[in-house]
Structures are given as C-alpha cells and as structure tokens.
Amino acid sequence: NNIAIKSKILPSDVKSRIEEALKRSAEAEGRKISVSVNGDKATLSRNVHSFAELEDARHAAWMAPGIMSVENNLKISQ
C-alpha cells in the first residue's frame, strides 16, 4: 500500500489561522502571543496572565490544519 497524503497548506497560512484562533479565544493579553511556524511545527512564545490563556493558545495551535507538533514557550506572568 503506497498511499501518501501531501499537505498543500503553506506555513504562512497555518500561522495566520493560529493567530486568528488566538484572537477569537484568548483575552486581550493573549493576542500578543508570538506564533512562528516551521513546516508542521508551531512555536508559541511570550507571556500570558493565566493557565487558561496558556491552554487556549496551546489548543488553538494544535487544532490548526497541518500542525503535527507544538513547542509551547509561553510563560505565566502576574
């Protein structure tokens, strides 16, 4: 069985979708999260104010099409 699935989603497209999801689901401070995409890996960085914001951002990144791994460099600051 030589079936292969190729993704036609561009990293810039994935980055935009993650950022849009973050804007919809995170609070005002969560919108300042930095997102970078390299292939099928998303990296999140900067500070958030709560564990809930951190989880919302992480979840949004995982749900983006084409993402197979998420590096979560978010830190909770008070």
C-alpha positions as CSV (number, residue, x, y, z in Angstrom):
1,N,0.0,0.0,0.0
2,N,1.8,3.2,-1.2
3,I,-0.8,5.8,-0.3
4,A,0.7,9.1,0.7
5,I,-1.0,12.3,1.8
6,K,0.6,15.5,0.9
7,S,-0.3,18.8,2.6
8,K,-0.9,21.7,0.4
9,I,-1.2,24.1,3.3
10,L,1.5,26.8,3.4
11,P,3.2,27.6,6.7
12,S,2.2,31.3,6.4
13,D,-1.5,30.1,6.0
14,V,-1.2,28.0,9.2
15,K,0.4,30.9,11.1
16,S,-2.5,33.2,10.1
17,R,-5.1,30.6,11.2
18,I,-3.4,30.1,14.6
19,E,-3.2,33.8,15.1
20,E,-6.9,34.3,14.2
21,A,-7.9,31.4,16.5
22,L,-5.9,33.1,19.3
23,K,-7.7,36.4,18.7
24,R,-11.0,34.7,19.0
25,S,-10.3,32.6,22.0
26,A,-7.8,34.4,24.1
27,E,-8.2,37.5,26.2
28,A,-6.5,40.9,25.2
29,E,-3.1,39.9,26.6
30,G,-3.3,36.6,24.8
31,R,-3.4,38.4,21.5
32,K,0.2,39.4,22.0
33,I,1.4,35.8,21.8
34,S,4.1,35.3,19.2
35,V,3.4,32.4,16.8
36,S,6.0,31.0,14.4
37,V,5.5,28.1,12.0
38,N,8.3,25.9,10.5
39,G,6.9,23.1,8.4
40,D,4.4,21.2,10.6
41,K,5.7,22.7,13.9
42,A,4.2,25.7,15.6
43,T,6.1,27.6,18.3
44,L,4.3,29.8,20.8
45,S,6.2,32.4,22.9
46,R,5.7,35.4,25.2
47,N,3.8,35.8,28.5
48,V,0.2,35.1,29.3
49,H,-1.7,36.0,32.5
50,S,-3.3,32.7,33.4
51,F,-3.1,29.0,32.8
52,A,-6.4,29.2,31.0
53,E,-4.8,31.6,28.4
54,L,-1.8,29.3,28.0
55,E,-4.1,26.3,27.4
56,D,-6.3,28.2,25.0
57,A,-3.2,29.2,22.9
58,R,-1.8,25.7,23.0
59,H,-5.2,24.2,22.0
60,A,-5.6,26.7,19.1
61,A,-2.1,25.8,17.8
62,W,-2.8,22.0,17.9
63,M,-6.1,22.5,16.1
64,A,-4.6,24.3,13.2
65,P,-4.5,22.3,9.9
66,G,-1.1,20.9,9.1
67,I,0.4,21.2,12.6
68,M,1.9,18.0,14.0
69,S,3.8,19.4,16.9
70,V,3.7,22.5,19.2
71,E,6.6,24.0,21.1
72,N,5.0,25.8,23.9
73,N,7.4,28.5,25.3
74,L,4.6,30.5,26.9
75,K,5.1,31.7,30.5
76,I,2.6,32.7,33.0
77,S,3.3,36.2,34.5
78,Q,1.4,38.1,37.0
